[in-house]
C-alpha cells in the first residue's frame, strides 16, 4: 500500500470512528437538547442547564469544575492531558419571552457531542479536550467575563456551531455595545398640576426622534435599536422615571466607539429638552468583531459538505452570520471558528417563536449529529495525527460582511 493510500485509509478510519461515536451518543444528545429547550433559563440563571451539562460529561469521564472562575452557572470540563488543547463552547441561555428561539440548546448538544467524540482520540492525538459552559451570551457577555478571569488562554482552537435557517460558514458579526438607559424627572397630577411635573417619558420621545434622524446619516454596517421597558406608572401621573435597553452595532470596536458617542448625544438631547436626569449604564463590555481561523474553517466546510451540508444559500437567507456574539472576543485571543448550521426553515429565523419551534425535531436532531461530527473531525485534522498544529497563521479579520442582525 502506498503512503497516500495509507493516509487515506487512516483518515477514513478516523471518520468512521467519529461518526460511530456521534451516532451512538445521538439519543442522549437529543434528550439533553430537548430538556434544555423545554426548560429555558435566562442569562446567569442557567442552573439546571449547567448541571445537566456537567452530569452528562461526567458520565463520559470528563473532570468537571462547576462554578468555574466564580460564576455559578459556568463550567469547565476536561478530558485528557495532551499538549494540544481543543476548546468547545456550550451556550445554554435563553431569550426573555422567546425561550430557545436562538437555538442555544442545539449549540450545547453539538459541543457536548463533539467533546465526547474527541475524548476517544485524546491519547493518540495528544489532546486535551475542554468543554466550556458559557453563560449569558444573550447580552450578558458571559465569555467576556470569563476571559477577564483567564479562561480560554492557550487554546489551540476554540469552536462552536450555531443554528441558523441555512448553513453559513464564516462568522462576520457586528461589534455591539449594550446599554441600560434611564431618565428621572418629577411626578405630578397630569390634569390638576401638570406644570409641577418633569416628564421622563418626553425625554425618551425626544431621544428616539433624534435617533431616528441620526440613522439617516449612519454608515452601512451600523445598527441602533432598542426598547423602552418602563414608560410610566399611570396615564394621569406625569412619568417620573422611564427606562430602556439599547444596542449599538458597528463593524469593529473602533467604529463602535465613535458611533456610541453620537448615540449618547441623542439621549442627552432628551434630557436637555425635558429637564430630566439621564443615566446610561453598560449591561456588559462590548462584543468584538470576529477573527476567523481560516484553515480550520476550510476543514469544517469540507467535513460539513461530506455530511450533506451546502453553503450555497441565497445571501439574504444567510445573514445570521452577522449576529453579534461574545465568541468574537474569544477569537481575538485564540484561533476560533463559529460556523452556522442550517435547520432548513427559512423564512423562520432566529429570535422568532417560529424558529424556537424548529429547534427541536428532525432538522434539529440532524444538526446536532452533523455539527458534532464536523467539529470533531475538524479538530482532529487541524492538530494532525502527530498532535502538531498545522495552522497557517491565518487568524485574520473577516472580509466584507453580508447584511443581517441579531
C-alpha positions as CSV (number, residue, x, y, z in Angstrom):
1,X,0.0,0.0,0.0
2,X,1.4,3.4,-0.9
3,X,1.9,6.2,1.6
4,X,-1.0,8.1,0.1
5,X,-3.3,5.1,0.3
6,X,-2.3,4.5,3.9
7,X,-3.1,8.1,4.8
8,X,-6.4,7.9,3.1
9,X,-7.3,4.7,4.9
10,X,-6.3,6.2,8.2
11,X,-8.5,9.3,7.6
12,X,-11.4,7.1,6.6
13,X,-10.9,5.0,9.8
14,X,-10.9,8.2,11.9
15,X,-14.1,9.4,10.2
16,X,-15.9,6.2,10.7
17,X,-14.9,6.2,14.4
18,X,-16.2,9.7,14.9
19,X,-19.4,9.1,13.1
20,X,-20.0,5.9,15.0
21,X,-19.3,7.7,18.3
22,X,-21.7,10.5,17.5
23,X,-24.4,8.2,16.3
24,X,-24.1,6.1,19.5
25,X,-24.5,9.2,21.6
26,X,-27.2,10.9,19.5
27,X,-30.3,9.7,21.5
28,X,-28.6,11.1,24.7
29,X,-27.7,14.3,23.0
30,X,-31.2,14.8,21.6
31,X,-32.7,14.1,25.1
32,X,-30.3,16.7,26.5
33,X,-31.2,19.3,23.9
34,X,-34.9,18.8,24.3
35,X,-34.6,19.2,28.1
36,X,-32.8,22.5,27.6
37,X,-35.5,23.6,25.1
38,X,-38.3,22.7,27.4
39,X,-36.7,24.4,30.4
40,X,-35.4,27.8,29.1
41,X,-33.3,29.8,31.6
42,X,-32.1,33.4,31.2
43,X,-28.5,34.5,31.3
44,X,-26.7,34.0,34.6
45,X,-29.6,31.9,35.8
46,X,-28.9,28.6,33.8
47,X,-28.7,26.4,36.9
48,X,-30.4,23.4,35.5
49,X,-28.7,23.7,32.2
50,X,-25.2,23.9,33.6
51,X,-25.9,21.0,36.0
52,X,-27.3,18.8,33.2
53,X,-24.2,19.6,31.1
54,X,-21.9,18.7,33.9
55,X,-23.6,15.4,34.7
56,X,-23.6,14.3,31.1
57,X,-19.9,15.0,30.7
58,X,-19.0,13.3,34.0
59,X,-20.8,10.2,32.7
60,X,-18.2,10.1,29.9
61,X,-15.1,10.5,32.1
62,X,-14.7,14.3,32.0
63,X,-13.4,16.1,35.1
64,X,-15.9,18.9,35.6
65,X,-15.3,22.2,37.5
66,X,-18.7,23.7,38.4
67,X,-18.9,27.4,39.3
68,X,-15.9,27.9,37.0
69,X,-13.9,31.0,37.9
70,X,-16.5,32.1,40.4
71,X,-19.5,32.1,38.1
72,X,-22.3,29.8,39.4
73,X,-23.6,28.7,36.0
74,X,-20.3,28.4,34.2
75,X,-18.3,25.2,34.0
76,X,-15.1,23.7,32.5
77,X,-15.0,20.0,31.7
78,X,-11.6,18.4,30.8
79,X,-10.6,15.1,29.3
80,X,-7.0,14.1,28.7
81,X,-3.7,15.9,29.4
82,X,-2.3,16.2,25.9
83,X,-0.2,19.1,24.6
84,X,-2.8,20.3,22.1
85,X,-5.9,22.0,23.6
86,X,-9.2,22.0,21.8
87,X,-12.0,24.2,23.4
88,X,-15.7,23.7,22.6
89,X,-18.2,26.3,23.7
90,X,-21.6,25.4,25.1
91,X,-24.1,28.2,25.3
92,X,-27.3,27.5,27.1
93,X,-29.1,30.7,28.0
94,X,-32.5,31.5,26.5
95,X,-34.3,34.7,25.4
96,X,-36.8,36.6,27.6
97,X,-40.3,35.7,26.4
98,X,-39.0,33.6,23.5
99,X,-37.3,30.7,25.1
100,X,-34.7,28.9,22.9
101,X,-35.5,31.0,19.8
102,X,-31.8,31.3,19.1
103,X,-31.2,27.5,19.4
104,X,-28.7,27.5,22.2
105,X,-30.0,24.1,23.2
106,X,-28.6,22.8,19.9
107,X,-25.3,24.6,20.4
108,X,-24.8,22.9,23.7
109,X,-25.7,19.5,22.3
110,X,-23.3,19.9,19.3
111,X,-20.4,21.0,21.6
112,X,-21.0,18.2,24.1
113,X,-21.3,15.7,21.3
114,X,-18.1,16.8,19.7
115,X,-16.3,16.8,23.0
116,X,-17.3,13.3,23.8
117,X,-16.3,12.1,20.3
118,X,-12.9,13.8,20.6
119,X,-12.2,12.3,24.0
120,X,-11.7,8.8,22.4
121,X,-8.7,10.4,20.5
122,X,-7.1,12.2,23.4
123,X,-4.1,9.9,23.7
124,X,-3.3,9.1,20.1
125,X,-3.7,12.8,19.1
126,X,-2.0,14.3,22.2
127,X,-5.2,16.2,23.0
128,X,-6.7,17.9,26.0
129,X,-10.4,18.3,25.2
130,X,-12.1,21.2,27.1
131,X,-15.8,21.9,27.1
132,X,-16.7,25.4,28.5
133,X,-20.2,26.1,29.7
134,X,-20.5,29.8,28.9
135,X,-23.5,31.7,30.5
136,X,-25.3,34.8,29.4
137,X,-24.4,35.1,25.7
138,X,-27.7,37.0,25.0
139,X,-26.4,40.4,26.1
140,X,-24.6,39.5,29.3
141,X,-21.2,39.0,27.9
142,X,-20.5,35.8,29.7
143,X,-17.5,34.8,27.7
144,X,-16.0,38.3,28.2
145,X,-16.3,37.9,32.0
146,X,-14.7,34.5,31.8
147,X,-11.9,36.0,29.6
148,X,-11.2,38.6,32.2
149,X,-10.5,35.9,34.7
150,X,-8.2,33.9,32.5
151,X,-10.4,31.5,30.7
152,X,-9.6,30.1,27.2
153,X,-5.9,31.3,27.3
154,X,-3.6,28.9,25.4
155,X,-6.3,27.0,23.4
156,X,-5.0,25.8,20.1
157,X,-8.5,26.1,18.6
158,X,-11.9,27.3,20.0
159,X,-15.1,26.1,18.3
160,X,-18.8,26.1,18.3
161,X,-21.6,25.8,15.7
162,X,-24.7,28.0,15.9
163,X,-28.1,27.1,14.4
164,X,-29.5,29.2,11.6
165,X,-32.2,29.0,9.0
166,X,-29.5,27.9,6.5
167,X,-25.9,26.8,6.6
168,X,-23.3,29.6,6.5
169,X,-19.6,29.1,7.1
170,X,-17.9,32.2,8.3
171,X,-19.0,34.4,11.2
172,X,-18.9,38.1,10.4
173,X,-20.7,39.6,13.4
174,X,-21.1,43.2,14.3
175,X,-19.3,44.6,17.3
176,X,-22.0,45.6,19.8
177,X,-22.5,47.6,23.0
178,X,-25.5,47.0,25.3
179,X,-26.8,49.9,27.4
180,X,-29.4,50.4,30.1
181,X,-30.8,53.9,29.7
182,X,-32.9,55.7,32.3
183,X,-34.4,59.2,32.8
184,X,-35.5,60.6,36.1
185,X,-38.0,63.5,36.3
186,X,-40.7,64.5,38.7
187,X,-44.2,63.1,39.1
188,X,-47.3,65.3,39.2
189,X,-51.1,65.0,38.6
190,X,-51.4,65.2,34.8
191,X,-54.7,67.2,34.9
192,X,-54.5,69.2,38.1
193,X,-50.8,70.1,38.4
194,X,-49.1,69.4,35.0
195,X,-46.8,72.4,35.4
196,X,-45.3,70.7,38.5
197,X,-44.1,67.7,36.7
198,X,-40.9,66.9,34.8
199,X,-41.9,64.3,32.2
200,X,-39.4,61.4,31.9
201,X,-41.4,59.9,29.0
202,X,-41.0,63.1,27.0
203,X,-37.2,62.6,27.4
204,X,-37.4,59.2,25.7
205,X,-39.6,60.5,22.9
206,X,-37.1,63.3,22.1
207,X,-34.3,60.8,22.2
208,X,-36.0,58.4,19.9
209,X,-36.8,61.1,17.4
210,X,-33.1,62.2,17.5
211,X,-32.0,58.6,16.9
212,X,-34.4,58.3,14.0
213,X,-32.9,61.3,12.4
214,X,-29.4,60.1,13.2
215,X,-30.0,56.8,11.3
216,X,-30.3,58.8,8.0
217,X,-26.6,59.7,8.3
218,X,-25.2,56.5,9.6
219,X,-22.8,54.4,7.5
220,X,-23.8,51.0,6.2
221,X,-22.9,48.3,8.6
222,X,-24.2,50.0,11.7
223,X,-27.3,49.4,13.8
224,X,-29.0,51.4,16.6
225,X,-32.1,49.7,18.1
226,X,-33.7,49.2,21.5
227,X,-36.8,49.0,23.6
228,X,-38.4,51.1,26.3
229,X,-39.0,48.8,29.3
230,X,-40.7,51.4,31.6
231,X,-42.8,54.3,30.3
232,X,-44.6,55.5,33.4
233,X,-46.9,54.2,36.1
234,X,-50.4,55.7,35.3
235,X,-51.9,57.8,32.5
236,X,-52.9,60.5,34.9
237,X,-49.5,60.8,36.5
238,X,-46.6,62.6,34.9
239,X,-44.0,59.8,34.4
240,X,-41.2,60.3,36.9
241,X,-38.9,57.5,35.7
242,X,-38.5,55.8,32.4
243,X,-36.1,53.1,31.3
244,X,-35.0,51.2,28.2
245,X,-32.4,48.9,26.8
246,X,-30.4,50.0,23.7
247,X,-27.9,48.3,21.4
248,X,-25.4,50.0,19.2
249,X,-23.6,48.0,16.5
250,X,-20.7,48.6,14.1
251,X,-18.2,46.7,12.0
252,X,-15.5,46.9,14.6
253,X,-14.8,48.0,18.2
254,X,-13.0,51.1,16.9
255,X,-16.0,52.2,14.8
256,X,-18.4,51.3,17.6
257,X,-16.6,53.7,20.0
258,X,-17.2,56.6,17.6
259,X,-20.9,55.7,17.0
260,X,-21.6,55.3,20.7
261,X,-20.7,58.9,21.3
262,X,-23.2,60.1,18.6
263,X,-25.9,57.9,20.1
264,X,-25.2,59.2,23.6
265,X,-25.8,62.8,22.4
266,X,-29.3,61.8,21.2
267,X,-30.1,60.6,24.7
268,X,-28.6,63.7,26.2
269,X,-30.9,65.7,23.9
270,X,-33.8,64.1,25.6
271,X,-32.5,65.1,29.0
272,X,-31.8,68.6,27.9
273,X,-35.2,69.2,26.3
274,X,-37.2,67.7,29.2
275,X,-35.2,68.8,32.2
276,X,-34.7,65.2,33.3
277,X,-31.6,63.5,34.6
278,X,-30.0,60.9,32.4
279,X,-28.1,57.7,33.3
280,X,-26.6,55.3,30.8
281,X,-25.1,52.1,32.3
282,X,-23.4,49.4,30.2
283,X,-25.0,46.0,30.6
284,X,-21.8,44.2,29.6
285,X,-18.5,45.1,28.0
286,X,-18.7,45.4,24.2
287,X,-18.8,42.4,22.0
288,X,-15.9,42.3,19.4
289,X,-15.9,41.7,15.7
290,X,-14.7,38.1,14.9
291,X,-11.4,36.8,13.7
292,X,-11.7,33.5,11.8
293,X,-9.0,30.8,11.7
294,X,-9.4,30.2,8.0
295,X,-7.6,26.9,7.8
296,X,-9.8,25.4,10.4
297,X,-12.9,26.9,8.7
298,X,-12.0,25.3,5.4
299,X,-11.6,21.9,7.2
300,X,-15.1,22.4,8.8
301,X,-16.6,23.2,5.4
302,X,-15.1,20.1,3.8
303,X,-16.4,17.9,6.6
304,X,-19.8,19.5,6.7
305,X,-20.2,19.1,2.9
306,X,-19.3,15.4,3.2
307,X,-22.2,15.1,5.6
308,X,-24.6,16.6,3.0
309,X,-24.4,20.2,4.1
310,X,-24.5,23.0,1.5
311,X,-23.2,26.6,1.7
312,X,-24.9,28.0,-1.4
313,X,-28.0,29.6,0.2
314,X,-29.0,33.0,-1.2
315,X,-27.2,35.7,0.7
316,X,-30.4,37.2,2.1
317,X,-31.1,33.9,3.9
318,X,-27.6,33.5,5.3
319,X,-27.5,36.7,7.4
320,X,-27.4,35.1,10.8
321,X,-23.6,35.2,10.4
322,X,-23.9,39.0,11.2
323,X,-25.4,38.3,14.6
324,X,-23.2,39.8,17.4
325,X,-21.6,37.2,19.7
326,X,-19.2,37.3,22.7
327,X,-17.4,34.5,20.9
328,X,-15.9,37.4,18.9
329,X,-13.9,38.4,22.0
330,X,-12.6,34.8,22.4
331,X,-11.5,34.9,18.7
332,X,-9.3,37.9,19.5
333,X,-7.3,35.8,21.9
334,X,-7.1,32.3,20.4
335,X,-7.8,30.8,16.9
336,X,-11.5,30.2,16.5
337,X,-14.3,29.3,14.2
338,X,-18.1,29.9,14.6
339,X,-20.0,28.4,11.6
340,X,-23.7,28.3,11.3
341,X,-25.6,25.1,10.8
342,X,-28.9,25.2,9.0
343,X,-32.3,23.9,10.0
344,X,-33.8,24.4,6.5
345,X,-36.5,26.6,7.9
346,X,-36.2,30.0,6.2
347,X,-38.2,32.3,6.4
348,X,-38.4,31.3,10.1
349,X,-35.3,32.9,11.6
350,X,-33.6,33.3,14.9
351,X,-35.3,35.3,17.7
352,X,-38.7,34.3,16.4
353,X,-41.2,31.9,18.0
354,X,-41.3,30.0,14.7
355,X,-37.6,29.4,14.9
356,X,-37.9,28.2,18.5
357,X,-40.3,25.5,17.3
358,X,-37.7,24.3,14.7
359,X,-35.0,23.9,17.4
360,X,-36.5,20.5,18.3
361,X,-37.5,17.8,15.9
362,X,-35.9,16.1,12.9
363,X,-34.0,19.0,11.5
364,X,-32.6,20.0,14.9
365,X,-31.5,16.4,15.5
366,X,-29.7,16.2,12.2
367,X,-28.0,19.5,13.1
368,X,-26.8,18.0,16.4
369,X,-25.4,15.0,14.6
370,X,-23.8,16.9,11.7
371,X,-22.4,19.7,13.9
372,X,-20.9,17.4,16.5
373,X,-19.3,15.2,13.8
374,X,-18.0,18.1,11.7
375,X,-16.4,19.9,14.6
376,X,-14.8,16.8,15.9
377,X,-13.4,15.9,12.5
378,X,-12.2,19.5,12.0
379,X,-10.3,19.4,15.3
380,X,-8.5,16.2,14.5
381,X,-7.5,17.4,11.1
382,X,-6.4,20.7,12.5
383,X,-4.0,19.2,15.0
384,X,-2.9,16.4,12.7
385,X,-2.2,12.8,13.7
386,X,1.0,13.6,15.5
387,X,-0.6,16.4,17.5
388,X,1.3,19.1,15.6
389,X,-0.9,22.0,14.8
390,X,-0.7,22.9,11.2
391,X,-2.0,26.4,11.4
392,X,-1.0,28.7,8.6
393,X,-1.2,31.7,11.0
394,X,-4.4,32.7,9.4
395,X,-6.2,34.3,12.3
396,X,-7.3,37.3,10.2
397,X,-10.2,39.8,10.4
398,X,-13.3,38.8,8.5
399,X,-13.8,40.0,4.9
400,X,-16.6,42.3,3.8
401,X,-19.7,41.2,5.7
402,X,-23.2,40.4,4.5
403,X,-26.2,42.2,5.8
404,X,-28.3,41.0,8.8
405,X,-28.8,41.4,12.5
406,X,-29.5,39.8,15.8
